[in-house]
Amino acid sequence: MLERLTGDALEEAAEGLTDEDVRDIEEAIADIKAGRVYTTEEVKRELGID
């Protein structure tokens, strides 16, 4: 039952995605797989946030 509910929610969310949204998501997934990510600490340091 949980799988069906989550699947339905995902389908509804996907209906509102534009082609550009899908491309952006695919690019983000590729970046993650390639290791092009930053930790929270790295981002804070870069932005000067402590």
mmCIF file of the N, C-alpha and C atoms, coordinates in Angstrom:
data_MODEL
# 
_entry.id   MODEL 
# 
loop_
_atom_site.group_PDB 
_atom_site.id 
_atom_site.type_symbol 
_atom_site.label_atom_id 
_atom_site.label_alt_id 
_atom_site.label_comp_id 
_atom_site.label_asym_id 
_atom_site.label_entity_id 
_atom_site.label_seq_id 
_atom_site.pdbx_PDB_ins_code 
_atom_site.Cartn_x 
_atom_site.Cartn_y 
_atom_site.Cartn_z 
_atom_site.occupancy 
_atom_site.B_iso_or_equiv 
_atom_site.pdbx_formal_charge 
_atom_site.auth_seq_id 
_atom_site.auth_comp_id 
_atom_site.auth_asym_id 
_atom_site.auth_atom_id 
_atom_site.pdbx_PDB_model_num 
ATOM 1   N N  . MET A 1 1  ? 0.821  -1.190 0.000   1.00 0.00 ? 1  MET A N  1 
ATOM 2   C CA . MET A 1 1  ? 0.000  0.000  0.000   1.00 0.00 ? 1  MET A CA 1 
ATOM 3   C C  . MET A 1 1  ? 0.872  1.262  0.000   1.00 0.00 ? 1  MET A C  1 
ATOM 4   N N  . LEU A 1 2  ? 1.923  1.261  0.812   1.00 0.00 ? 2  LEU A N  1 
ATOM 5   C CA . LEU A 1 2  ? 2.806  2.427  0.883   1.00 0.00 ? 2  LEU A CA 1 
ATOM 6   C C  . LEU A 1 2  ? 3.446  2.711  -0.471  1.00 0.00 ? 2  LEU A C  1 
ATOM 7   N N  . GLU A 1 3  ? 3.871  1.657  -1.152  1.00 0.00 ? 3  GLU A N  1 
ATOM 8   C CA . GLU A 1 3  ? 4.484  1.840  -2.473  1.00 0.00 ? 3  GLU A CA 1 
ATOM 9   C C  . GLU A 1 3  ? 3.497  2.471  -3.448  1.00 0.00 ? 3  GLU A C  1 
ATOM 10  N N  . ARG A 1 4  ? 2.249  2.039  -3.380  1.00 0.00 ? 4  ARG A N  1 
ATOM 11  C CA . ARG A 1 4  ? 1.236  2.596  -4.276  1.00 0.00 ? 4  ARG A CA 1 
ATOM 12  C C  . ARG A 1 4  ? 1.013  4.076  -3.984  1.00 0.00 ? 4  ARG A C  1 
ATOM 13  N N  . LEU A 1 5  ? 0.951  4.432  -2.707  1.00 0.00 ? 5  LEU A N  1 
ATOM 14  C CA . LEU A 1 5  ? 0.730  5.827  -2.327  1.00 0.00 ? 5  LEU A CA 1 
ATOM 15  C C  . LEU A 1 5  ? 1.899  6.714  -2.735  1.00 0.00 ? 5  LEU A C  1 
ATOM 16  N N  . THR A 1 6  ? 3.105  6.234  -2.486  1.00 0.00 ? 6  THR A N  1 
ATOM 17  C CA . THR A 1 6  ? 4.265  7.043  -2.865  1.00 0.00 ? 6  THR A CA 1 
ATOM 18  C C  . THR A 1 6  ? 4.387  7.123  -4.381  1.00 0.00 ? 6  THR A C  1 
ATOM 19  N N  . GLY A 1 7  ? 4.068  6.039  -5.056  1.00 0.00 ? 7  GLY A N  1 
ATOM 20  C CA . GLY A 1 7  ? 4.096  6.049  -6.518  1.00 0.00 ? 7  GLY A CA 1 
ATOM 21  C C  . GLY A 1 7  ? 3.106  7.047  -7.084  1.00 0.00 ? 7  GLY A C  1 
ATOM 22  N N  . ASP A 1 8  ? 1.904  7.076  -6.512  1.00 0.00 ? 8  ASP A N  1 
ATOM 23  C CA . ASP A 1 8  ? 0.892  8.039  -6.950  1.00 0.00 ? 8  ASP A CA 1 
ATOM 24  C C  . ASP A 1 8  ? 1.362  9.470  -6.717  1.00 0.00 ? 8  ASP A C  1 
ATOM 25  N N  . ALA A 1 9  ? 1.970  9.719  -5.572  1.00 0.00 ? 9  ALA A N  1 
ATOM 26  C CA . ALA A 1 9  ? 2.458  11.064 -5.252  1.00 0.00 ? 9  ALA A CA 1 
ATOM 27  C C  . ALA A 1 9  ? 3.558  11.477 -6.222  1.00 0.00 ? 9  ALA A C  1 
ATOM 28  N N  . LEU A 1 10 ? 4.449  10.548 -6.545  1.00 0.00 ? 10 LEU A N  1 
ATOM 29  C CA . LEU A 1 10 ? 5.524  10.853 -7.489  1.00 0.00 ? 10 LEU A CA 1 
ATOM 30  C C  . LEU A 1 10 ? 4.976  11.147 -8.878  1.00 0.00 ? 10 LEU A C  1 
ATOM 31  N N  . GLU A 1 11 ? 3.986  10.384 -9.296  1.00 0.00 ? 11 GLU A N  1 
ATOM 32  C CA . GLU A 1 11 ? 3.384  10.623 -10.609 1.00 0.00 ? 11 GLU A CA 1 
ATOM 33  C C  . GLU A 1 11 ? 2.743  12.001 -10.667 1.00 0.00 ? 11 GLU A C  1 
ATOM 34  N N  . GLU A 1 12 ? 2.031  12.376 -9.595  1.00 0.00 ? 12 GLU A N  1 
ATOM 35  C CA . GLU A 1 12 ? 1.400  13.692 -9.556  1.00 0.00 ? 12 GLU A CA 1 
ATOM 36  C C  . GLU A 1 12 ? 2.443  14.799 -9.614  1.00 0.00 ? 12 GLU A C  1 
ATOM 37  N N  . ALA A 1 13 ? 3.526  14.634 -8.877  1.00 0.00 ? 13 ALA A N  1 
ATOM 38  C CA . ALA A 1 13 ? 4.584  15.645 -8.864  1.00 0.00 ? 13 ALA A CA 1 
ATOM 39  C C  . ALA A 1 13 ? 5.241  15.751 -10.236 1.00 0.00 ? 13 ALA A C  1 
ATOM 40  N N  . ALA A 1 14 ? 5.435  14.629 -10.894 1.00 0.00 ? 14 ALA A N  1 
ATOM 41  C CA . ALA A 1 14 ? 6.102  14.610 -12.196 1.00 0.00 ? 14 ALA A CA 1 
ATOM 42  C C  . ALA A 1 14 ? 5.256  15.284 -13.268 1.00 0.00 ? 14 ALA A C  1 
ATOM 43  N N  . GLU A 1 15 ? 3.949  15.269 -13.109 1.00 0.00 ? 15 GLU A N  1 
ATOM 44  C CA . GLU A 1 15 ? 3.076  15.879 -14.110 1.00 0.00 ? 15 GLU A CA 1 
ATOM 45  C C  . GLU A 1 15 ? 3.336  17.372 -14.251 1.00 0.00 ? 15 GLU A C  1 
ATOM 46  N N  . GLY A 1 16 ? 3.792  18.024 -13.179 1.00 0.00 ? 16 GLY A N  1 
ATOM 47  C CA . GLY A 1 16 ? 4.021  19.458 -13.215 1.00 0.00 ? 16 GLY A CA 1 
ATOM 48  C C  . GLY A 1 16 ? 5.411  19.850 -13.677 1.00 0.00 ? 16 GLY A C  1 
ATOM 49  N N  . LEU A 1 17 ? 6.250  18.877 -14.017 1.00 0.00 ? 17 LEU A N  1 
ATOM 50  C CA . LEU A 1 17 ? 7.621  19.174 -14.422 1.00 0.00 ? 17 LEU A CA 1 
ATOM 51  C C  . LEU A 1 17 ? 7.691  19.551 -15.897 1.00 0.00 ? 17 LEU A C  1 
ATOM 52  N N  . THR A 1 18 ? 8.455  20.588 -16.180 1.00 0.00 ? 18 THR A N  1 
ATOM 53  C CA . THR A 1 18 ? 8.695  20.972 -17.572 1.00 0.00 ? 18 THR A CA 1 
ATOM 54  C C  . THR A 1 18 ? 9.882  20.174 -18.104 1.00 0.00 ? 18 THR A C  1 
ATOM 55  N N  . ASP A 1 19 ? 10.098 20.245 -19.399 1.00 0.00 ? 19 ASP A N  1 
ATOM 56  C CA . ASP A 1 19 ? 11.266 19.585 -19.991 1.00 0.00 ? 19 ASP A CA 1 
ATOM 57  C C  . ASP A 1 19 ? 12.551 20.131 -19.381 1.00 0.00 ? 19 ASP A C  1 
ATOM 58  N N  . GLU A 1 20 ? 12.568 21.444 -19.119 1.00 0.00 ? 20 GLU A N  1 
ATOM 59  C CA . GLU A 1 20 ? 13.746 22.056 -18.506 1.00 0.00 ? 20 GLU A CA 1 
ATOM 60  C C  . GLU A 1 20 ? 13.969 21.507 -17.094 1.00 0.00 ? 20 GLU A C  1 
ATOM 61  N N  . ASP A 1 21 ? 12.884 21.325 -16.339 1.00 0.00 ? 21 ASP A N  1 
ATOM 62  C CA . ASP A 1 21 ? 12.998 20.751 -14.997 1.00 0.00 ? 21 ASP A CA 1 
ATOM 63  C C  . ASP A 1 21 ? 13.630 19.368 -15.056 1.00 0.00 ? 21 ASP A C  1 
ATOM 64  N N  . VAL A 1 22 ? 13.164 18.553 -15.989 1.00 0.00 ? 22 VAL A N  1 
ATOM 65  C CA . VAL A 1 22 ? 13.679 17.192 -16.131 1.00 0.00 ? 22 VAL A CA 1 
ATOM 66  C C  . VAL A 1 22 ? 15.160 17.222 -16.494 1.00 0.00 ? 22 VAL A C  1 
ATOM 67  N N  . ARG A 1 23 ? 15.552 18.103 -17.412 1.00 0.00 ? 23 ARG A N  1 
ATOM 68  C CA . ARG A 1 23 ? 16.971 18.231 -17.778 1.00 0.00 ? 23 ARG A CA 1 
ATOM 69  C C  . ARG A 1 23 ? 17.808 18.660 -16.577 1.00 0.00 ? 23 ARG A C  1 
ATOM 70  N N  . ASP A 1 24 ? 17.295 19.609 -15.796 1.00 0.00 ? 24 ASP A N  1 
ATOM 71  C CA . ASP A 1 24 ? 18.023 20.070 -14.611 1.00 0.00 ? 24 ASP A CA 1 
ATOM 72  C C  . ASP A 1 24 ? 18.202 18.944 -13.598 1.00 0.00 ? 24 ASP A C  1 
ATOM 73  N N  . ILE A 1 25 ? 17.170 18.149 -13.402 1.00 0.00 ? 25 ILE A N  1 
ATOM 74  C CA . ILE A 1 25 ? 17.250 17.023 -12.471 1.00 0.00 ? 25 ILE A CA 1 
ATOM 75  C C  . ILE A 1 25 ? 18.260 15.999 -12.972 1.00 0.00 ? 25 ILE A C  1 
ATOM 76  N N  . GLU A 1 26 ? 18.204 15.687 -14.267 1.00 0.00 ? 26 GLU A N  1 
ATOM 77  C CA . GLU A 1 26 ? 19.153 14.726 -14.838 1.00 0.00 ? 26 GLU A CA 1 
ATOM 78  C C  . GLU A 1 26 ? 20.589 15.224 -14.700 1.00 0.00 ? 26 GLU A C  1 
ATOM 79  N N  . GLU A 1 27 ? 20.797 16.527 -14.910 1.00 0.00 ? 27 GLU A N  1 
ATOM 80  C CA . GLU A 1 27 ? 22.135 17.110 -14.762 1.00 0.00 ? 27 GLU A CA 1 
ATOM 81  C C  . GLU A 1 27 ? 22.603 17.019 -13.306 1.00 0.00 ? 27 GLU A C  1 
ATOM 82  N N  . ALA A 1 28 ? 21.699 17.287 -12.382 1.00 0.00 ? 28 ALA A N  1 
ATOM 83  C CA . ALA A 1 28 ? 22.049 17.207 -10.959 1.00 0.00 ? 28 ALA A CA 1 
ATOM 84  C C  . ALA A 1 28 ? 22.423 15.782 -10.565 1.00 0.00 ? 28 ALA A C  1 
ATOM 85  N N  . ILE A 1 29 ? 21.685 14.807 -11.066 1.00 0.00 ? 29 ILE A N  1 
ATOM 86  C CA . ILE A 1 29 ? 21.994 13.406 -10.771 1.00 0.00 ? 29 ILE A CA 1 
ATOM 87  C C  . ILE A 1 29 ? 23.365 13.045 -11.328 1.00 0.00 ? 29 ILE A C  1 
ATOM 88  N N  . ALA A 1 30 ? 23.660 13.497 -12.545 1.00 0.00 ? 30 ALA A N  1 
ATOM 89  C CA . ALA A 1 30 ? 24.974 13.232 -13.147 1.00 0.00 ? 30 ALA A CA 1 
ATOM 90  C C  . ALA A 1 30 ? 26.084 13.870 -12.317 1.00 0.00 ? 30 ALA A C  1 
ATOM 91  N N  . ASP A 1 31 ? 25.865 15.092 -11.831 1.00 0.00 ? 31 ASP A N  1 
ATOM 92  C CA . ASP A 1 31 ? 26.857 15.760 -10.982 1.00 0.00 ? 31 ASP A CA 1 
ATOM 93  C C  . ASP A 1 31 ? 27.113 14.964 -9.710  1.00 0.00 ? 31 ASP A C  1 
ATOM 94  N N  . ILE A 1 32 ? 26.059 14.485 -9.090  1.00 0.00 ? 32 ILE A N  1 
ATOM 95  C CA . ILE A 1 32 ? 26.202 13.700 -7.861  1.00 0.00 ? 32 ILE A CA 1 
ATOM 96  C C  . ILE A 1 32 ? 26.981 12.422 -8.138  1.00 0.00 ? 32 ILE A C  1 
ATOM 97  N N  . LYS A 1 33 ? 26.620 11.725 -9.205  1.00 0.00 ? 33 LYS A N  1 
ATOM 98  C CA . LYS A 1 33 ? 27.313 10.480 -9.546  1.00 0.00 ? 33 LYS A CA 1 
ATOM 99  C C  . LYS A 1 33 ? 28.785 10.712 -9.859  1.00 0.00 ? 33 LYS A C  1 
ATOM 100 N N  . ALA A 1 34 ? 29.104 11.891 -10.414 1.00 0.00 ? 34 ALA A N  1 
ATOM 101 C CA . ALA A 1 34 ? 30.485 12.218 -10.769 1.00 0.00 ? 34 ALA A CA 1 
ATOM 102 C C  . ALA A 1 34 ? 31.260 12.788 -9.581  1.00 0.00 ? 34 ALA A C  1 
ATOM 103 N N  . GLY A 1 35 ? 30.581 12.943 -8.459  1.00 0.00 ? 35 GLY A N  1 
ATOM 104 C CA . GLY A 1 35 ? 31.257 13.454 -7.268  1.00 0.00 ? 35 GLY A CA 1 
ATOM 105 C C  . GLY A 1 35 ? 31.368 14.964 -7.218  1.00 0.00 ? 35 GLY A C  1 
ATOM 106 N N  . ARG A 1 36 ? 30.638 15.645 -8.085  1.00 0.00 ? 36 ARG A N  1 
ATOM 107 C CA . ARG A 1 36 ? 30.666 17.114 -8.087  1.00 0.00 ? 36 ARG A CA 1 
ATOM 108 C C  . ARG A 1 36 ? 29.640 17.633 -7.084  1.00 0.00 ? 36 ARG A C  1 
ATOM 109 N N  . VAL A 1 37 ? 29.985 17.480 -5.808  1.00 0.00 ? 37 VAL A N  1 
ATOM 110 C CA . VAL A 1 37 ? 29.098 17.883 -4.722  1.00 0.00 ? 37 VAL A CA 1 
ATOM 111 C C  . VAL A 1 37 ? 29.901 18.619 -3.657  1.00 0.00 ? 37 VAL A C  1 
ATOM 112 N N  . TYR A 1 38 ? 29.207 19.339 -2.807  1.00 0.00 ? 38 TYR A N  1 
ATOM 113 C CA . TYR A 1 38 ? 29.829 20.056 -1.699  1.00 0.00 ? 38 TYR A CA 1 
ATOM 114 C C  . TYR A 1 38 ? 29.137 19.651 -0.407  1.00 0.00 ? 38 TYR A C  1 
ATOM 115 N N  . THR A 1 39 ? 29.914 19.545 0.649   1.00 0.00 ? 39 THR A N  1 
ATOM 116 C CA . THR A 1 39 ? 29.323 19.290 1.957   1.00 0.00 ? 39 THR A CA 1 
ATOM 117 C C  . THR A 1 39 ? 28.740 20.596 2.482   1.00 0.00 ? 39 THR A C  1 
ATOM 118 N N  . THR A 1 40 ? 27.891 20.493 3.478   1.00 0.00 ? 40 THR A N  1 
ATOM 119 C CA . THR A 1 40 ? 27.328 21.681 4.109   1.00 0.00 ? 40 THR A CA 1 
ATOM 120 C C  . THR A 1 40 ? 28.437 22.565 4.657   1.00 0.00 ? 40 THR A C  1 
ATOM 121 N N  . GLU A 1 41 ? 29.432 21.947 5.258   1.00 0.00 ? 41 GLU A N  1 
ATOM 122 C CA . GLU A 1 41 ? 30.549 22.708 5.821   1.00 0.00 ? 41 GLU A CA 1 
ATOM 123 C C  . GLU A 1 41 ? 31.312 23.460 4.736   1.00 0.00 ? 41 GLU A C  1 
ATOM 124 N N  . GLU A 1 42 ? 31.514 22.841 3.579   1.00 0.00 ? 42 GLU A N  1 
ATOM 125 C CA . GLU A 1 42 ? 32.207 23.514 2.478   1.00 0.00 ? 42 GLU A CA 1 
ATOM 126 C C  . GLU A 1 42 ? 31.414 24.722 1.981   1.00 0.00 ? 42 GLU A C  1 
ATOM 127 N N  . VAL A 1 43 ? 30.111 24.575 1.882   1.00 0.00 ? 43 VAL A N  1 
ATOM 128 C CA . VAL A 1 43 ? 29.262 25.677 1.429   1.00 0.00 ? 43 VAL A CA 1 
ATOM 129 C C  . VAL A 1 43 ? 29.290 26.815 2.447   1.00 0.00 ? 43 VAL A C  1 
ATOM 130 N N  . LYS A 1 44 ? 29.171 26.478 3.722   1.00 0.00 ? 44 LYS A N  1 
ATOM 131 C CA . LYS A 1 44 ? 29.226 27.503 4.772   1.00 0.00 ? 44 LYS A CA 1 
ATOM 132 C C  . LYS A 1 44 ? 30.543 28.267 4.714   1.00 0.00 ? 44 LYS A C  1 
ATOM 133 N N  . ARG A 1 45 ? 31.632 27.540 4.568   1.00 0.00 ? 45 ARG A N  1 
ATOM 134 C CA . ARG A 1 45 ? 32.953 28.160 4.508   1.00 0.00 ? 45 ARG A CA 1 
ATOM 135 C C  . ARG A 1 45 ? 33.050 29.086 3.288   1.00 0.00 ? 45 ARG A C  1 
ATOM 136 N N  . GLU A 1 46 ? 32.569 28.628 2.148   1.00 0.00 ? 46 GLU A N  1 
ATOM 137 C CA . GLU A 1 46 ? 32.611 29.422 0.920   1.00 0.00 ? 46 GLU A CA 1 
ATOM 138 C C  . GLU A 1 46 ? 31.779 30.703 1.050   1.00 0.00 ? 46 GLU A C  1 
ATOM 139 N N  . LEU A 1 47 ? 30.647 30.607 1.744   1.00 0.00 ? 47 LEU A N  1 
ATOM 140 C CA . LEU A 1 47 ? 29.761 31.758 1.901   1.00 0.00 ? 47 LEU A CA 1 
ATOM 141 C C  . LEU A 1 47 ? 30.101 32.616 3.114   1.00 0.00 ? 47 LEU A C  1 
ATOM 142 N N  . GLY A 1 48 ? 31.067 32.166 3.899   1.00 0.00 ? 48 GLY A N  1 
ATOM 143 C CA . GLY A 1 48 ? 31.450 32.913 5.093   1.00 0.00 ? 48 GLY A CA 1 
ATOM 144 C C  . GLY A 1 48 ? 30.435 32.819 6.209   1.00 0.00 ? 48 GLY A C  1 
ATOM 145 N N  . ILE A 1 49 ? 29.698 31.723 6.233   1.00 0.00 ? 49 ILE A N  1 
ATOM 146 C CA . ILE A 1 49 ? 28.683 31.494 7.264   1.00 0.00 ? 49 ILE A CA 1 
ATOM 147 C C  . ILE A 1 49 ? 29.258 30.546 8.304   1.00 0.00 ? 49 ILE A C  1 
ATOM 148 N N  . ASP A 1 50 ? 29.139 30.910 9.572   1.00 0.00 ? 50 ASP A N  1 
ATOM 149 C CA . ASP A 1 50 ? 29.637 30.024 10.632  1.00 0.00 ? 50 ASP A CA 1 
ATOM 150 C C  . ASP A 1 50 ? 28.533 29.418 11.430  1.00 0.00 ? 50 ASP A C  1 
# 
